[in-house]
Amino acid sequence: MKAQLLSLATAVPPYVFETRAIAEQAAKTFSSMGNALSRLLPIYMHSEIETRHSVCPMEWFLEPRGWPERTAKFMEGAKALFREAVAQALVEAHLKASDIDAIVTVSSTGIATPSIEAHMLVEMGFRVDVQRVPVFGLGCAGGMSGLSLAARLAVAQKGKNVLIVVIEICTLAFRLDEMTKANIVATAIFADGAAAAVLRADQTQGLGAIEFAGEHTWPETIDVMGWRVDPEGFGAIFSRDIPDLTSKDLRPAADGFLARHGLTMADMDHFSFHPGGAKVIANLEPAFGLETGKLAHERAILKKFGNMSAPTVLFVLKESLKQKPSGRRFLGALGPGFTASFMTMVHE
């Protein structure tokens, strides 16, 4: 018995940033970098991102902010995104909040204890005996790994409704005090967003069945991607090795995952990847033997929403489901660890 995806909804916060406006503001904010800044500013226009969404208006980021303020904004924004994405996912699944038996909540961009779903329990009408499974630290791979976890819970509890909510508020990591390439890259690509889905393992037909899922973590790659924590908040850690890992090392790991389940890439009819950035997408196509431009949904989501970390691949999946596909789909995402999260889905 496989877990069926009964619904998939997405949500973004209200403030929209245009890349050109962000680049102009960055030129003012980081002017003290001098020549170093002039070499980094092209990152904005080469990102292939036109717009992004944020829980805060642009002016909020122009004043020094510490942990208390960032955390308050995280909670405010996360609850709003949870409310919107979950409400839509429940409507699409023809369920009420009280029908949900387990909630998997994925986020790596803020700290909440009690976790976000506990804050929303009474307001949204979840039962007091609902199973809560908060997940932290998976970064951009969290959407895939979280969906895998939710599917396994659904299979283990046949007939029960499992809700997964993926919320990332990446913009709160923007720093005024970080005159570094990593911070410039963060301000050039990261954005805020959320996705929610309902899964159940019974005879119900849905948007697709979660078939197999797995992960691959490369040894000695802890410093490739993640957060640095200090009194100001999170600080982005990026390695220049990420595009190379995508082009050289991801495909063998993906082939190994499929082989363990008796499959090959030739068995895949569709592909959905986390669009970490323009270079990542460009490297994914040749790495997986796809013609240039094949990952059109990834490019479209990146262009309109930027890199929202964990929920972004679910935005891509939702876009692809509009075509009512049939056959088998391969999904992949990369996150801190350095870890790849893989999944196959079957569409009837």
C-alpha positions in Angstrom: 0.0 0.0 0.0 1.4 3.4 -1.0 0.6 6.9 0.3 -1.5 8.9 -2.1 -1.0 12.7 -2.4 -4.6 14.0 -1.9 -3.8 17.7 -2.2 -1.0 20.2 -2.6 -1.3 23.9 -1.8 1.1 26.7 -1.7 1.3 30.2 -0.1 3.5 33.3 -0.2 3.6 36.4 2.0 2.3 39.8 0.8 5.5 41.8 0.1 6.9 41.5 -3.4 10.5 42.4 -4.1 11.7 43.0 -7.7 15.3 41.9 -8.3 16.3 45.2 -9.8 15.1 47.1 -6.7 16.9 44.8 -4.4 20.1 45.2 -6.4 19.8 49.0 -6.2 19.3 48.8 -2.5 22.2 46.5 -2.1 24.4 48.9 -3.9 23.6 51.5 -1.3 23.6 49.3 1.7 27.0 47.6 1.0 28.7 50.6 -0.7 31.6 50.4 1.8 32.7 47.1 0.1 34.0 49.2 -2.8 35.4 47.3 -5.8 34.4 44.0 -4.1 30.8 45.0 -4.4 31.0 45.9 -8.0 32.2 42.4 -8.8 29.3 40.9 -6.8 26.4 43.0 -8.0 26.0 41.1 -11.3 24.9 38.1 -9.1 21.5 39.8 -8.8 20.9 40.2 -12.5 22.4 36.7 -13.4 20.1 35.0 -10.8 17.3 34.7 -13.4 14.9 35.7 -10.7 12.5 38.6 -11.4 10.3 38.7 -8.2 10.3 37.2 -4.7 8.0 37.4 -1.7 8.9 38.4 1.9 7.1 38.5 5.3 8.6 42.0 5.8 8.6 45.2 3.7 12.0 46.3 2.3 12.5 49.0 4.8 12.4 46.5 7.7 15.7 45.1 6.5 17.4 48.5 6.5 17.7 48.7 10.3 19.9 46.4 12.6 17.9 43.4 13.8 18.7 40.8 16.4 17.3 37.4 17.5 14.2 38.7 19.3 13.0 40.8 16.4 13.8 38.1 13.8 12.1 35.4 15.9 9.0 37.6 16.4 8.7 38.1 12.6 9.4 34.4 12.0 6.5 33.4 14.2 4.2 36.0 12.8 5.0 35.1 9.2 5.1 31.4 9.8 1.6 31.3 11.4 0.1 33.4 8.5 1.6 31.1 5.9 0.6 28.0 7.8 -3.0 29.3 8.0 -3.2 30.0 4.3 -1.5 26.9 2.9 -3.2 24.4 5.3 -6.7 25.9 4.7 -6.3 25.4 1.0 -4.8 21.9 1.3 -7.7 20.9 3.5 -10.3 22.3 1.0 -8.6 20.5 -1.9 -8.6 17.2 0.1 -12.3 17.7 1.1 -11.3 17.4 4.8 -11.6 19.5 8.0 -8.8 20.1 10.4 -10.4 17.7 12.8 -9.9 14.9 10.2 -6.1 15.2 10.4 -4.4 12.5 12.4 -0.8 13.6 12.1 1.0 16.9 11.2 4.6 17.0 9.9 5.9 20.6 10.1 9.2 21.3 8.3 11.2 24.5 8.8 14.8 25.5 9.1 14.7 29.3 9.0 13.4 30.0 12.5 13.1 28.5 16.0 9.8 27.8 17.6 9.2 25.9 20.8 6.4 24.9 21.0 6.6 24.3 17.2 4.4 26.1 14.7 1.6 23.5 14.5 1.1 23.7 18.3 0.5 27.4 18.0 -2.2 26.8 15.3 -3.9 23.8 17.0 -6.9 25.5 18.6 -7.3 28.3 16.0 -7.6 25.9 13.1 -9.5 23.2 14.9 -7.1 20.3 15.0 -7.9 17.5 17.5 -6.1 17.5 20.8 -4.8 14.0 20.1 -3.3 14.9 16.7 0.3 13.5 16.3 2.8 16.3 16.0 6.1 15.8 14.2 8.2 19.0 13.8 11.4 18.7 11.7 14.3 21.1 11.7 17.7 21.4 9.9 17.0 19.8 6.5 17.2 23.1 4.7 16.4 23.0 1.0 16.0 19.2 1.1 13.3 19.5 3.7 10.4 19.5 1.2 11.4 16.1 -0.2 12.5 14.5 3.1 9.4 15.9 4.9 7.1 14.5 2.2 8.8 11.1 2.5 8.4 11.1 6.3 4.7 12.1 5.9 4.2 9.3 3.4 5.8 6.7 5.7 3.5 7.8 8.6 0.5 7.5 6.3 1.5 3.9 5.3 2.2 3.0 8.9 -1.3 4.2 9.8 -3.4 3.1 6.9 -6.5 5.2 6.4 -5.3 8.0 8.6 -4.9 11.6 7.2 -1.3 13.0 7.4 -0.8 16.7 6.8 2.7 18.0 5.9 3.4 21.7 6.2 6.7 23.2 4.9 7.4 26.8 5.8 10.6 28.7 5.2 11.2 32.4 5.8 14.6 32.8 4.4 14.6 36.6 4.1 15.0 36.9 7.9 18.6 35.8 7.4 19.5 38.9 5.4 22.2 40.8 7.2 23.4 44.4 7.2 26.6 43.5 9.0 27.8 40.8 6.6 30.0 42.2 3.9 30.5 38.8 2.3 29.7 37.0 -0.9 27.5 34.5 0.9 25.3 37.2 2.2 25.1 38.9 -1.2 24.1 35.5 -2.7 21.5 35.1 0.0 19.9 38.5 -0.7 20.0 37.7 -4.4 18.2 34.4 -4.4 16.3 33.6 -1.1 12.6 34.2 -0.5 9.7 33.2 1.7 7.0 30.7 1.0 5.1 27.6 2.2 3.4 24.5 0.9 1.0 22.0 2.5 -0.2 18.6 1.4 -2.5 15.8 2.7 -1.6 12.2 2.3 -3.4 9.0 3.0 -2.7 5.3 2.4 -5.9 3.5 1.3 -7.6 2.8 -2.0 -8.3 6.5 -2.7 -6.9 7.9 -5.9 -5.1 11.1 -5.7 -2.5 13.3 -7.4 0.1 10.6 -7.3 1.4 7.8 -5.1 4.6 8.1 -3.2 6.5 5.1 -4.4 10.1 5.1 -3.1 12.1 7.7 -1.1 15.7 7.9 0.2 18.7 10.1 0.9 22.4 10.3 0.2 24.8 12.2 2.4 28.3 12.9 1.2 31.1 12.5 3.8 33.1 15.5 4.9 30.7 18.0 3.3 29.3 19.6 6.5 30.7 23.0 5.5 29.1 23.1 2.0 25.8 24.6 3.1 24.0 25.6 6.3 23.6 28.3 8.9 26.2 30.1 11.1 24.6 31.3 14.4 25.6 34.5 16.2 23.9 37.2 18.3 22.5 38.8 15.1 20.8 35.6 13.9 21.4 33.1 11.2 24.2 33.7 8.6 24.2 31.8 5.3 27.0 29.3 4.5 27.5 28.5 0.9 30.3 26.7 -0.9 31.4 27.3 -4.4 31.4 23.5 -4.8 27.6 23.3 -4.9 27.3 23.6 -8.7 30.1 21.0 -9.1 28.4 18.6 -6.7 25.2 19.0 -8.8 26.9 18.3 -12.1 29.3 15.5 -11.0 28.1 13.7 -7.9 24.3 14.0 -7.8 23.6 11.6 -10.8 25.6 8.7 -9.4 23.8 9.0 -6.1 20.5 9.2 -7.8 21.3 6.1 -9.9 22.3 4.3 -6.8 19.0 5.2 -5.1 17.0 3.9 -8.1 19.0 0.8 -8.4 18.2 -0.2 -4.9 14.6 -0.3 -5.9 15.1 -2.0 -9.2 14.7 1.1 -11.3 16.8 3.3 -13.7 16.4 6.8 -15.1 15.0 5.2 -18.3 11.9 4.3 -16.2 11.2 7.9 -15.4 8.6 9.9 -17.4 8.8 13.2 -15.5 11.3 15.1 -13.4 10.9 17.6 -10.6 13.9 19.2 -8.9 14.5 21.9 -6.2 15.6 24.9 -8.3 18.4 26.1 -6.0 19.6 28.6 -8.5 20.1 29.2 -12.2 23.5 27.4 -12.3 22.0 24.5 -10.5 19.2 24.1 -13.0 21.6 24.4 -15.9 23.8 21.6 -14.4 20.8 19.3 -13.6 19.7 19.0 -17.2 22.9 17.5 -18.7 23.6 15.5 -15.5 20.3 13.7 -15.9 20.4 13.5 -19.7 17.6 16.1 -20.2 17.5 18.4 -23.1 18.2 22.1 -22.4 15.1 23.8 -21.3 13.4 20.6 -20.1 13.2 21.8 -16.5 10.8 24.6 -17.5 8.7 24.4 -14.4 11.9 24.8 -12.2 12.9 27.9 -14.2 9.4 29.4 -14.0 9.2 28.9 -10.2 12.7 30.3 -9.7 11.8 33.3 -11.9 8.6 34.2 -10.1 9.3 33.2 -6.5 13.1 32.8 -6.1 14.6 30.1 -3.9 12.2 29.6 -0.9 14.3 26.6 0.3 12.3 23.5 1.4 8.9 24.3 -0.2 10.3 25.3 -3.6 10.3 21.8 -5.0 6.7 21.4 -4.0 5.8 24.6 -5.9 7.5 22.9 -8.9 5.5 19.7 -8.3 2.2 21.6 -8.0 3.0 23.4 -11.3 3.7 20.2 -13.1 0.5 18.5 -11.8 -1.5 21.0 -13.7 -0.7 19.0 -16.8 -2.4 15.9 -15.3 0.6 13.7 -15.9 0.7 9.9 -16.1 3.6 7.6 -15.5 6.5 7.7 -13.0 8.2 10.9 -11.7 11.7 11.4 -10.2 12.1 14.2 -7.6 15.2 15.5 -6.1 16.5 18.2 -3.8 19.8 19.1 -2.1 20.3 20.4 1.4 22.8 20.8 4.2 24.6 17.7 5.3 25.5 17.8 2.3 22.5 15.6 1.5 20.4 14.7 -1.5 16.8 13.7 -1.0 15.2 11.6 -3.7 11.7 10.3 -4.4 9.7 8.6 -7.1 6.0 9.1 -7.6 3.5 7.2 -9.8 0.7 9.1 -11.5 -2.2 7.0 -12.7 
